[in-house]
Amino acid sequence: MSNIKYSVLDLSPILQGGSPAESLQNTLDLAKHVEKLGYTRFWLAEHHNMPGIASSATSVVIGHVAAGTTSIRVGSGGVMLPNHSSLVIAEQFGTLESLFPGRIDLGLGRAPGTDQLTAMALRRTRRTDAQDFPEQLEELRTYFDPSRAENPLPVRAIPGEGLTIPIWLLGSSGYSAQLAGELGLPFSFASHFSPDNTLPAIDLYHRSFRPSEVLSEPYVMVGVNVIAADTDERAKYLATSMQQSFLGMIRNKRDGLKPPVNNMDELWTPYEKTMLQQQLGSSIIGGRKIVKDKLEEFIAETGANELIVNGQIYDHEERKHSFEIVSEVITEC
């Protein structure tokens, strides 16, 4: 397991009673911390109209993190491309790559990352599907490499043109898995909230894969929730903040990340508990031994080339410690 790469997915959580400014400071502090621990990447996710997430202006936060670190790759996990023009993303990430050469990743998703009303506010249109995602993706890639087009594009992305920025496709179903395979791009699957689709999507990616100028063979990153602590009991307690966050999404009551509680059965109904257990089914919660055993099992089952770890923990120091434990158990194996 020590040969596998491991990375961080950060939603820059806003704590209940906290502020976005505090969350963004914590994000940078976490990035510096995991850089020292040997993590490969630090990715930030685009979400909108969510009081508990501070990374909505994802490219801005990427610049904030990249400026405060020195070697870890920083990127999007992901940018929801249908929310933006391809030109804007090419310019933003071209600027980031120009400022921090060789350290920027561009992970792309096709979901809105929000509700339909917010998607309309972002896109200025009622059309909120992503049927033209392949065309938008090709347009974006052509802004970086104009030679992909038979005829020159009428507009150029400056900065952006001529730069090599790794593009990943992200997904929680088979659509992006198949597209990533057909295009020969690396694929990242959101097992941290869609565990039941994990193995079918990875299998589809492998079966669809065609070698490209980017990759000669498939490369899969898998997202996983890990809440680690010195004892199993402490980890289970800390994990209740994540559980409350998902419970809020089920109830359409999205607010800041809540402190942990002693008994979730006082908060959720049996039906909600079943739903959450299914949605968070791949989550790894426990002390060092459980985390080690479960990570080994997860890697063997998925065949992942890389893990990207999400850890929604209320206390910032406890969160940093959780990522320490993950790093230790991976490198010790």
N, C-alpha and C positions, 0 to 999 in steps of 0.2 A: 504493500500500500504506500510505501515511502516514495515510490516512483510517480505517483499520481500528482498532478498539479491541483492546487486548492486556492480558491479565491473567495471574495466577499461580495455579497449583494447587500447594499445599504439603502433603505427607504428614507433615511434621515428622519426617524420618527420624532414627532412633536409630542412631548409628554403632556398628560393632563395637567393643566395649570402652568405649563411651560410656554416657551415662545419659539418661533422659527429660528431666531437668532441663536438661541441656546442649542437647538438641534443641529444647526449647521456648524457650530463650533465643535460639538460632539462628533459630527461626521469627520471633520478634519483630524481630530484627535484620534479617532478610531483608525483612520487611514494610516496615520503615522505609526500607530501601534502595530497594526498587522503587517505593515511594510517591514518592520524590524523582525517580525516572526516568520517571514519568508513567504507570505501569500503572494500569488502571481498577479492578481488583478483586484481592483476595487471598482465595482460597477454601481451605478445609481439608476433608479427607475423613475420613469415619467408617470406621474399620477396627477390628476387635477380635481379641484373642488373637494379635497379631502383634508379636513382639519388636523388629521394626525400624521400628515406626510409633508415634508418641507422641500422635496426634490422636484417640484413641478417644472422649474426652469432648469432642466437637466444639464444642458450644456454649460450654463453658468456655474453650477455646482461642480461639474467636472473640472472646470478651470480653477475653481477655488481649491479643490483637492490636489490637483496636479501641481499647483504653485507651492503647496505646502509640503509636498513629498519630493523624493528624488529619483526613485527607481521603479516603484510599483506601477504597473499599467493601470490607467484610469479610463473608464468608459461608461457606456450606457447599457443598462440591462432592463429595459431598453428605451430607446426613443420610439414612440408610436408614429410611424411614418405617415399614415393617413391624416394625422393632425396638422401636417406641415407641408409646405412646398419642398420638393426635392432640392431646389436651388438653395433655400435657406439652410437646410441641413448640411449641404455640401459646403457652404460658406462657413457655417459655425464650426464644423469639425475640421475643415481646412485651416481655420484660424487656430483651433486647439492644437492640431498637429504641427503647425508652424511654430507655435509657442513652446510645445513640449514634444519635440521630434522623437518618434519611435516609441511613444508611451500611450498613444490614444487608441481605443477600441470603439467601434460603432456597432452596437447591437440594436437590431431593428425588430419591432413588432408591428402587427397589423390591427390589433385591438385598439379601441379608443382610449383605454386607460382611465375611463370615467363614465358618467352617465350620458344619455343622449342629448340632454339640454346643454351640458357643458361642452360636449363634442361640437354641437352647433355653434356655440359661442367661440370655440377655437377655430372652426373651419369656415364659419359664416355661410353655412349651407345646411339644409335638412338631411342631406345625404350622408349617412353615417356608416355605410358598409365599406368594405375594403376590396371590392371586386377588381379594382385596377392596381392593387398592390404590386403585382409583378412588373407592370409597366412603370409604375412610379420608382420601383427599385432599380430598374434598368436605366431610367433617366438619371437617377442619383449616381449610379456607377459610371455613367457616361460623362457627368460633370467632372468626376475625378480623372477619367481616362477618355478624352474625346475620340480616340482612335476606335472605340467600340462602335461608333456610328458611321454609317456609309456617308452621310452628309454632315458637315459641321453643325453643331448646335448654334442657334442664333444668339445665345447668351452664354457667357463663360463664368465659372465660379472662381473668383479670385478673392482670398486664398482658397485653395482646394484643387484646382487643376494641376495634374502632374504628381499629386501626392499619393502615396500608398498607405491607406488606412484600412486595417482589417475590418471587414464587414461580417457580422454574424447575423443569422436569422434566429429569432426567439419564438417559442410557441408553447401552447398547452394542449395542442391537438395535432392531428395529422397533416393539416394544410401546410404549415411552414416546414414541417419535417420533410415532406415530399419535395417542396420547392427548393429547400436548402440542398437536398440530395441531388436533384436534377441540375442545379447550378454549380455544384461542387464547392459549397460554402460550409464553414463550420456551423454547427447547430447547437443551440442551448435550449433544453426543455425545462419547463416550470413544474417540476415534480413537487415543489414545496407547496403548491396549492392545487395541483391536478394529478395526484399520484396514480389514479386508475389508468390514465392514458399513457403513462411513462413508457412501459415496455413496448406497446404497439407502435408508438410514435418513433421510438429509437429503431425498432425493426424496420419500419417504413423508410426511415432515413437511410439506413444501410442498404436496403434493397433498391432505393431510388438513386443511390450515389453514382455520379459520373465524375471521374477525375477532371480537374480543371487547372488553370494556371495558378490557382490559389492553393488547392489541396490535391495531393495524389491519392489520398485515402481518407475515409471518413474521420471526422473529429467531433466528439460529443461531449458537451458540458451539461451537467445535470444539477438543477437547483434543489437544495435540501435545507429544511429548517433544522437547526441544531441548537438546543438549549443545554449547555453543559455547566456543571458545578462540581464542587468537591464531594457532594453526596447526592445520591439519587433523590432524596427527599427535597433537598434544596432546589435541584433542577426542576422537579415537578411543580414546586411552588412558584419559581420564576416563570415557568411556561404559562401560567394562568394569565399573564398580561397578553401574550400572543392569542390565547384562546378567547379572551374578552374582546380583542380587536376583531377577530373573525366573527364572533357573536354579534358585534355591532354591525358588521356588514350584512349579516343575515337579516337583522332587524331594521336595516337602513338607518342606523343611528351611528354615524361615523364621527368620532371625536378623537381626542388625544389618547395616546397609549396610557392605559390605566395601570396603577400599582397592582402588584400581585395580591391574590386573596387566598385564604386557607381552604375554601370549599367552593368549587365551581358549581356543584349541584344546587347551591342556593341561588344561582344566577340563571342557569339554563334549564329548559324543559327537556324531558327525555328525547323528544324528537330533535330538538336543536343539538343535543349532545351527540346523537347518532350522525347528524349531518356534519358536524364539526370533526368527529372522529374519522369520517370518510374523507373529508377535504384535507385534513391534516395527517392522513394516514401514514405518510412516509417520514413524519417528523421524528427526530432522534432526541430523546430527553433523558438525561441521567448523568451519573458520575463517569469517571474515566473509563471504567471497564465496559459499562453499557455503551458508551459512545464509541469506543474502539470496536467492540463486537458488532454493533449495528452498522457502523461505517464500512467495515470489511464486508458485511453481508450485502449492503446497498451497492457497493462498488462491484462486487462479484455478480450481482443480479443484473445490474444495468450495463456493465462493461464500459462505464464512463471513462473517458480520457482525463476529465477534469471535474471537480466538484466546485460549485459556487454556493457558499453557505450564507443563509439568512438567519439572523438571531435577533428576534424582537424581544428585548429584555429592558425592563423599565429603568433599572439602576445602571448608569453608564459604566461604573467600575465593574459591576457584575458582568456586564456585556463584554467588556474587554477581557475579563478573565475567561469567559466562555470560549472566545476565539483563541486564547492561549491554550486551553485544554485541547481544542480541536487540532491545533498545530502540533502539539506534543504527541498526541496519539497517532497522528498520521506519520510523523517523522520517526517515531520509535519503532514502527512496524517494519 
